[in-house]
Amino acid sequence: MHTFIKDLSNKVGEEVTIKGWLNNKRSSGKIAFLEIRDGSGFAQAVAVKDSLPAEVWQGIEKLTQESSLEVTGKVTKHPKQEGVFELQVCKCAGVQVASEYPISKKDHGPEFLMDNRHLWLRSKKQWAILRIRDTVETAINEYLHSQNFIRTDSPIFTPNACEGTTTLFPVPYFDLGTAYLSQSGQLYIEAAIASVGRCYDFGPVFRAEKSTTKRHLTEFWMMDAEAAFVEHDENLKIQEGLVKAIVKKCLENCQQEFSALERDTVALKKMLDKPFSHYFYDEAIKKLNKLGSDIKYGEDLGNDDEGLLTKDSDVPVFIEKWPKSIKSFYMKIDPENSDRVLNDDLIGIEGAGELIGGSQREDDYNLLLERIRHEGLSEKDYEWYLDLRKYGSVPHSGFGIGVERVVRWISGAEHIRECIPFPRTINRLRP
Amino acid sequence: MHTFIKDLSNKVGEEVTIKGWLNNKRSSGKIAFLEIRDGSGFAQAVAVKDSLPAEVWQGIEKLTQESSLEVTGKVTKHPKQEGVFELQVCKCAGVQVASEYPISKKDHGPEFLMDNRHLWLRSKKQWAILRIRDTVETAINEYLHSQNFIRTDSPIFTPNACEGTTTLFPVPYFDLGTAYLSQSGQLYIEAAIASVGRCYDFGPVFRAEKSTTKRHLTEFWMMDAEAAFVEHDENLKIQEGLVKAIVKKCLENCQQEFSALERDTVALKKMLDKPFSHYFYDEAIKKLNKLGSDIKYGEDLGNDDEGLLTKDSDVPVFIEKWPKSIKSFYMKIDPENSDRVLNDDLIGIEGAGELIGGSQREDDYNLLLERIRHEGLSEKDYEWYLDLRKYGSVPHSGFGIGVERVVRWISGAEHIRECIPFPRTINRLRP
C-alpha cells in the first residue's frame, strides 16, 4: 500500500511510498527537489546524489515534467514552512517518462488551454477548482438532506419546455417525434413533493443560447429544490441556509485549495454571521436609478445592475417580488399586489451575479390554467402539471441554484469554463 | 412550524400540527381514521365526532382521497403496534379537496400507471422506491469520498462515442456539426485522475437502444469511478466495498421502506459478512455448460446465464478476465494471457443481473493505439485520450455502476421503470 500525500502529516519519521506525477523539478546536480502531486496534495521530495545508488540518481535526472513516478523515503517536517512535509528520498522509480509537456509555465491563450483541457486540468489552479466544485456539490447534498429533502432525479428528455422554446436542443426520438433536453427539472419535482414532501434534483441542464459571455455554458449543472407547505418567506430562509452551508464547508475543507488560487476568503468568512439583505424589486429599481443605472421598472437586471446593487454589501442580496409580466407563468401571484409574483433572485457578493432564482408556485388550478393560456402554452402539454393542482394541491415553493456560478464565486475563477471539468459552449465540443 | 411525521415519536403527549395528504379514510359515522402521509412517513389521525365542533367533523366527512390537509392533535402511541404513533384530532382543515383520484386500489395496467406517473409516484411502494434510490445515491457519494474519490462531472455532449456508434442520440450542435449524448463518462474521468488522483462522475447517460426489456431505459443514471495506481485486484476490492456500503446504508435507513415494499431483507443482511465470489470467465462458461446452458466460449452472458451462475450464491459474483475479442478497446490486456483483458462484471444476487462493469485500462501508448486502429476507430477523435498515455501514464482502473439496476435489486421492484422518477423508454417520453 502506498501513502496519500494528504496523510503525510501522520507519518513523520516513517518511511513511506508515494505515487504521483512530477509537477516540477529543481536540481543543482548534487541535490534535486521534486515537487510531486498525487491528487490529494503536493509534497516535495529531496534527493541527494551522494546518498543514492548511481542508477537511481540517473533515473531522477531523466524525469521530465508530468512523468509518473513512485518515490520512497522518510517523512520529515519542512524546515521552514509550518504544516508542510517532505520526503527524504531513498528510492525513486519513474513509471513513465513524459514526452515534452505542451503546457509550459508561460502564458497560453484560452483556446490553447481549452483544446488541451484534458491536460490543463492538472494545473494547480484547475485542481483546486475541481476540488472546490466537489465540496460545493457535497455541501448541497448534505444541507438538503439535513432539511429533510430527498433527491429525486428529473428527466433530461422532455416533451415540452419549462421556460420558452427558443433555446432548446431538439433530439429525434424514435417514433415519438422530438424530445428536448431539459432546461430545468422544476415541474417534475413539483410532482414528486406530493410523494416525498421535499425533494431536489441535481444534474445537467441545457440551453442552446448563442451567448459567449463569461457566464454562459450550453451544458451546466443545476440543483432544483422544491418543498410542500413552504411559502415565500420560508423559501428564502432555506436558500440563505444553503448558501451559508456551502460557504462554511468550503472554508472548513478547502484552505489548501484557496491558497493555490490565491483566493482571499475574508469576505466569505464575514458573510456567515450576518443575515442576507432584502430588497423588493421596486426598491431595487429605485436604488439602482439613484446609483446611476438607467434601468426602468419592468426590466430585468443586467450584470452591471447586479454589481451596483451588491457593490457595498457584505452579504448576498435577495430581490423579491418581481413584476408578473417578466416572470414565469408558474410563479404565484402576490396576494397583496396582483402585478407582482412571490419570487426572488439571490445576487451574490464579490461580483458573483445571480446565484439562485426561486419562487412560491401557483397552487390554484384556475389561476394556473389562466396563466398557461395567457402565455400561449399548450394546455395539453401541461395537463399533468395542472393535475397537481387538482389532487391535493398545497402551497409550495422552490428554487434553482447554478453549480458553476457558485463554484466561480467561491473559487474566484475568472471564467465559468474553468468551473466545470469539460466545458461546452457554442464554439466548444472537444475534448 | 409544523411537525414531520417521522418526528412524532419524540412528541408523545404533545399537541402538534402535521401537514400532508389523505392517503386513506375509514369512518364509522362516529369515528374516523385518517391515514395521512407527508413524505417523511405515514401516520393515523383519529377523529371522534362527539369531541369535535360540528363544522370540523363535516369538513372531515368531505375529505376525499389525496386531499391536502392540516391536522392538529395530541400524539399518542398506537395501542397495538410498536413504534407507530397516532394523532388524536382536535383540529382538521382541508387545504384542497381533491377531485376523484384516477388511481384506485384496483389493479391498473402499466401503461395507465406510466401515463399517470406524476400521480403514481405517490403510492406507498413508489414512495419507498424513491427513498431507497435517494439512499443508494447518498451511499455512493459517501463511500467514494471515504476512499478519497473526488466527484468530477463528465460532459453529456460528446464529439465521439465511448463504445460504438449504433445506439447514440445525435443532437445538432450550432456550427460544430453533431454532438452525441454521452453513454459513459469514463474516458473523461481517466483524464481527471492525473489531476485529482481518484475521481467519479454521477449523472445521466443515454442509449438509443430499441429494447423493451424490464432492464432497459433510454436515459439512466450511471456512476463511473476511476483511480490512479489501482490495478485489477484492488479495483475489485473497491467495487465490493461500494456494493456492501450501499446495502449497509439501505438496511440502516430504509426499514420503513422495505416494509412498505414487503421486501424480505434476509439475503441482503447475509451478504454483508462474506467475501464476494470470483470466477474467471472461462471457469464461468464451463460451470454454465455443466448447469445446462449452451453458452459458448467467446459469447457474452445472457440474463439466464447470469441467473444460473448466481442461483445458489449468497453473495454477488465477479466474472473476471473476459476474452479481449468481446470487450472494449480500452481494457488492459492480461499480461498472463494476451487473449484476455483485466476486466470484471459483477453479477448481483436474487436475480439482480449485472450491477457493475469494470476494468484496468490500457496504459501503454502503443498498445492502445493499436487497439484503436484495430477497432477502426478514428485516431484523431481519440488523440486527447492517447495523450493521457504520453504525459505521465499510470496503471489505473475503474468501473461503472448503473443506479437503477442497483435500486431495482435492493427495492425488489419488478421493473426498472419504477426505479427512476420519470422513466424514458423507446415508447415513453411523457409525462
Chai-1 contact restraints between the chains, C-beta under 6 A:
chainA,res_idxA,chainB,res_idxB,connection_type,confidence,min_distance_angstrom,max_distance_angstrom,comment,restraint_id
A,K19,B,F229,contact,1.0,0.0,6.0,A-B,restraint_1
A,W21,B,G392,contact,1.0,0.0,6.0,A-B,restraint_2
A,D38,B,G197,contact,1.0,0.0,6.0,A-B,restraint_3
A,G39,B,V196,contact,1.0,0.0,6.0,A-B,restraint_4
A,G39,B,G197,contact,1.0,0.0,6.0,A-B,restraint_5
A,S40,B,G197,contact,1.0,0.0,6.0,A-B,restraint_6
A,E66,B,Y391,contact,1.0,0.0,6.0,A-B,restraint_7
A,E66,B,G392,contact,1.0,0.0,6.0,A-B,restraint_8
A,S67,B,G392,contact,1.0,0.0,6.0,A-B,restraint_9
A,S68,B,G392,contact,1.0,0.0,6.0,A-B,restraint_10
A,S68,B,V394,contact,1.0,0.0,6.0,A-B,restraint_11
A,V95,B,V394,contact,1.0,0.0,6.0,A-B,restraint_12
A,Q96,B,S393,contact,1.0,0.0,6.0,A-B,restraint_13
A,A98,B,Y391,contact,1.0,0.0,6.0,A-B,restraint_14
A,A98,B,G392,contact,1.0,0.0,6.0,A-B,restraint_15
A,S99,B,K390,contact,1.0,0.0,6.0,A-B,restraint_16
A,Y101,B,Y391,contact,1.0,0.0,6.0,A-B,restraint_17
A,H118,B,A191,contact,1.0,0.0,6.0,A-B,restraint_18
A,H118,B,W384,contact,1.0,0.0,6.0,A-B,restraint_19
A,L121,B,A192,contact,1.0,0.0,6.0,A-B,restraint_20
A,L121,B,S195,contact,1.0,0.0,6.0,A-B,restraint_21
A,R122,B,A194,contact,1.0,0.0,6.0,A-B,restraint_22
A,R122,B,S195,contact,1.0,0.0,6.0,A-B,restraint_23
A,W127,B,S195,contact,1.0,0.0,6.0,A-B,restraint_24
A,L130,B,T152,contact,1.0,0.0,6.0,A-B,restraint_25
A,L130,B,V196,contact,1.0,0.0,6.0,A-B,restraint_26
A,R131,B,I150,contact,1.0,0.0,6.0,A-B,restraint_27
A,D134,B,I150,contact,1.0,0.0,6.0,A-B,restraint_28
A,D134,B,R151,contact,1.0,0.0,6.0,A-B,restraint_29
A,E137,B,R151,contact,1.0,0.0,6.0,A-B,restraint_30
A,I150,B,R131,contact,1.0,0.0,6.0,A-B,restraint_31
A,I150,B,D134,contact,1.0,0.0,6.0,A-B,restraint_32
A,R151,B,D134,contact,1.0,0.0,6.0,A-B,restraint_33
A,R151,B,E137,contact,1.0,0.0,6.0,A-B,restraint_34
A,T152,B,L130,contact,1.0,0.0,6.0,A-B,restraint_35
A,T152,B,P421,contact,1.0,0.0,6.0,A-B,restraint_36
A,D153,B,P421,contact,1.0,0.0,6.0,A-B,restraint_37
A,P155,B,F422,contact,1.0,0.0,6.0,A-B,restraint_38
A,P155,B,R424,contact,1.0,0.0,6.0,A-B,restraint_39
A,I156,B,P204,contact,1.0,0.0,6.0,A-B,restraint_40
A,I156,B,E219,contact,1.0,0.0,6.0,A-B,restraint_41
A,F157,B,E219,contact,1.0,0.0,6.0,A-B,restraint_42
A,F157,B,R424,contact,1.0,0.0,6.0,A-B,restraint_43
A,F157,B,L429,contact,1.0,0.0,6.0,A-B,restraint_44
A,P159,B,L429,contact,1.0,0.0,6.0,A-B,restraint_45
A,P159,B,R430,contact,1.0,0.0,6.0,A-B,restraint_46
A,F169,B,V171,contact,1.0,0.0,6.0,A-B,restraint_47
A,V171,B,F169,contact,1.0,0.0,6.0,A-B,restraint_48
A,V171,B,V171,contact,1.0,0.0,6.0,A-B,restraint_49
A,Y173,B,L429,contact,1.0,0.0,6.0,A-B,restraint_50
A,F174,B,I426,contact,1.0,0.0,6.0,A-B,restraint_51
A,L176,B,L429,contact,1.0,0.0,6.0,A-B,restraint_52
A,A179,B,L429,contact,1.0,0.0,6.0,A-B,restraint_53
A,Y188,B,F422,contact,1.0,0.0,6.0,A-B,restraint_54
A,A191,B,H118,contact,1.0,0.0,6.0,A-B,restraint_55
A,A192,B,L121,contact,1.0,0.0,6.0,A-B,restraint_56
A,A194,B,R122,contact,1.0,0.0,6.0,A-B,restraint_57
A,S195,B,L121,contact,1.0,0.0,6.0,A-B,restraint_58
A,S195,B,R122,contact,1.0,0.0,6.0,A-B,restraint_59
A,S195,B,W127,contact,1.0,0.0,6.0,A-B,restraint_60
A,V196,B,G39,contact,1.0,0.0,6.0,A-B,restraint_61
A,V196,B,L130,contact,1.0,0.0,6.0,A-B,restraint_62
A,G197,B,D38,contact,1.0,0.0,6.0,A-B,restraint_63
A,G197,B,G39,contact,1.0,0.0,6.0,A-B,restraint_64
A,G197,B,S40,contact,1.0,0.0,6.0,A-B,restraint_65
A,G203,B,G203,contact,1.0,0.0,6.0,A-B,restraint_66
A,P204,B,I156,contact,1.0,0.0,6.0,A-B,restraint_67
A,E219,B,I156,contact,1.0,0.0,6.0,A-B,restraint_68
A,E219,B,F157,contact,1.0,0.0,6.0,A-B,restraint_69
A,F229,B,K19,contact,1.0,0.0,6.0,A-B,restraint_70
A,W384,B,H118,contact,1.0,0.0,6.0,A-B,restraint_71
A,W384,B,P431,contact,1.0,0.0,6.0,A-B,restraint_72
A,K390,B,S99,contact,1.0,0.0,6.0,A-B,restraint_73
A,Y391,B,E66,contact,1.0,0.0,6.0,A-B,restraint_74
A,Y391,B,A98,contact,1.0,0.0,6.0,A-B,restraint_75
A,Y391,B,Y101,contact,1.0,0.0,6.0,A-B,restraint_76
A,G392,B,W21,contact,1.0,0.0,6.0,A-B,restraint_77
A,G392,B,E66,contact,1.0,0.0,6.0,A-B,restraint_78
A,G392,B,S67,contact,1.0,0.0,6.0,A-B,restraint_79
A,G392,B,S68,contact,1.0,0.0,6.0,A-B,restraint_80
A,G392,B,A98,contact,1.0,0.0,6.0,A-B,restraint_81
A,S393,B,Q96,contact,1.0,0.0,6.0,A-B,restraint_82
A,V394,B,S68,contact,1.0,0.0,6.0,A-B,restraint_83
A,V394,B,V95,contact,1.0,0.0,6.0,A-B,restraint_84
A,P421,B,T152,contact,1.0,0.0,6.0,A-B,restraint_85
A,P421,B,D153,contact,1.0,0.0,6.0,A-B,restraint_86
A,F422,B,P155,contact,1.0,0.0,6.0,A-B,restraint_87
A,F422,B,Y188,contact,1.0,0.0,6.0,A-B,restraint_88
A,R424,B,P155,contact,1.0,0.0,6.0,A-B,restraint_89
A,R424,B,F157,contact,1.0,0.0,6.0,A-B,restraint_90
A,I426,B,F174,contact,1.0,0.0,6.0,A-B,restraint_91
A,L429,B,F157,contact,1.0,0.0,6.0,A-B,restraint_92
A,L429,B,P159,contact,1.0,0.0,6.0,A-B,restraint_93
A,L429,B,Y173,contact,1.0,0.0,6.0,A-B,restraint_94
A,L429,B,L176,contact,1.0,0.0,6.0,A-B,restraint_95
A,L429,B,A179,contact,1.0,0.0,6.0,A-B,restraint_96
A,R430,B,P159,contact,1.0,0.0,6.0,A-B,restraint_97
A,P431,B,W384,contact,1.0,0.0,6.0,A-B,restraint_98
